[in-house]
Amino acid sequence: MKKERFEAITDAILAIISTLMVLEIKIGELTTSNIHHFIAQIVIYVVSFTYIGILWLNHHNMFRHIELVDNKTIWVNFWLLFSTSLIPLATITIDENFFDTKSHVFFGSVLAVVLFFYSLLEERVYKISQHKYNDTNRKMNWASTLIFVASIPLSYVSIYISSAIFVLVPFSYLLLPNKARQN
């Protein structure tokens, strides 16, 4: 399959996922007593939206040097998109039950699965590509997968540890030099 069709379906699904997340933001009556909840809610959604933005950008960069996509790559990508479609559910769960350990476990689990399938997809692309890639992103993606897996038991220790992981991992990507992000 030509990559344009493959990228079109990926872009469409990611756009729908982003839209679903925004539609889940509930704006109640803004008073001084509940403004902290509203700010926390926006922060949670910004973090989740950042994950999707990074995924979209990395996905685009990953396929820059690919012309054709094989069936294995397509299926790994669909599993990536399916797991990514769970981000809005995990986001609303942690938003509504921030102090519940299970919501952090669920959020961490979803992110770990997303990163796992993303890392598998990246391995497929490296295998079928003739282009030489920089290994920085590959290492960071597998490390991030392990960090999200670690966030699951760490959520039982403290939800603040898992929260720090959820915030620091996507923003650490933004700190990478531009050359490392563009394979």
N, C-alpha and C positions, 0 to 999 in steps of 0.2 A: 504494500500500500504506500502511496506517496505520503510524505510527512504532512503536507498541508491539510489533508482531510483529518488525519490523526490529531494535529494541533488544534484544528477547529473544534472537534468534539471536546477536547480537553479544556480549551478556553471557555466553551459554552457551559460545561459542567461547573468549572471553578467560578464563573460569573453567577450561576444560580446559587451555589453554596454561599458566596459572599452576600448575595441578596437575602437569602434566608436568614443569615446571621443578623443583618441590619433590621429585618422585620421583627426579630425577637426582642429587640430593645424596647422595654416598657417604660414609658415616661409617665410616672404618676404625678401627683401634685408636688411641685417643687417648693419645699419649705426648708427653713433652716434646720429643722429636726431630721429631715430625711435626705438632705443634700449629700451627706457622706455615702449613703447607699447608691445614689445616682452616680457619683464620681467613681465609686468602686465598680459599678456595673460598666461604665464606659471604659475603664482601664481593662477589665476582663475582655471586653469586645475588641479593644484596640490590639491587645496581645493576640487574640485568635485571628483577627483580620491580618495582622502582621505575618502570622504563619502562612496564611493562604497567599499573601503577596510574595513572600520569599519563595514559596513552592512554585508559583506561576513564573517568577523571574528565573529561577534555577532551571525549571523545566524548559523554558524558552532557550536559555543559554545551552542547555544540554543537547538540544536537537538542532543547533545552528549548522552543524557540519554533517548532518544526516540527510540523505535524500529519500531513502526507502525504509519502511518500518516492517519488521517481520511479525508473525502472529504471536510469538512468545512475548515480544516487547509490548504489543497491543494489550495482551491479557494482564501483564504485570501493571501496565498503566491503568487498566480498568480497576484492578484491585486497589491501586493507589487512590484513584478517584472515589471508589466506594468508601475506603477508610477515611478519606478527607471529608466525605459527605457527613461523617459522624461528628465533625468538629462543631457544627452549630448545636447539636444535641449535648455534647460535652460542655460547651460554653454556657448554655442555659442552665445545665445541671449545676455547674460550679457557681454560676451567678445566683441561683436561687438557694443553694445550700452551701455557701462558702465555708462555713465552719464544720461541715460534715466531712469526715475523712474519706468516706466512700466517693464523694464528688471529686475529690483530688485524685483518688485512685483511678476513677473512670477517665478523667481528663488526661492523666499521665499515660494511661493505657492506650487511649485513642492516639495521642501524639506519638507514642512509641511505635504503634502499628503503621501510622502514616509515614514516619521516618524509615521504618523497616522496608516498606514497599518502595518508597522513594529511592533508598539506597540500592535495592535490587534492580530497579529500573535503570539507575545510573550504571550499575555493573553491566546490564544488558547493552546499553548504549556504547559503553567503552569496548565491549566485545565486538559489536557489529560495525564500529566506526573505524575508519582509516586515519582519523585525526589523532594526534598525540595530545592528551589532556594533562592538565595540572592535577596532581593528587591531593591538593589542599582541601578541596570541597569533599572529595570522597572520604577522606579521613575524618573531616568534621561531621559529615552526615552519619557515619557509623558511630562516631563518638557520641553524637547527639542522641542517636537511637539508644545507646547504652545508658546515657544519662536519664532519658525518659523512663527506661525500664527501672533504673535505680530510684526514680521519683515515686514509684509505686510503694515499695516498702518504707521509704522515707516519709511518705504521707502519714504513716502510722506513728512515726516518731514526732513529727510536727508538720502541720499544714503550711506553716510559714517556710519551711525548707522546700517543700514541693512548689509552693508559690514562687519562691525565688528562682527555682529551676525553670518554671514556666515562663518567667519574665526574662531571665538572663540568657537563655539559649537563643531565642530569636534575635535579641539585640546584639549578641556576640557575633552573629552573622554580619550585621551591619558594620561591625568594626573591622571586618576583614578588608585588606586592601582590595581595590577594584580589580586588580590583575588576578588575584586569587579567585574572585567570584566568577569571572568570565573565563570559562574553560577554553 
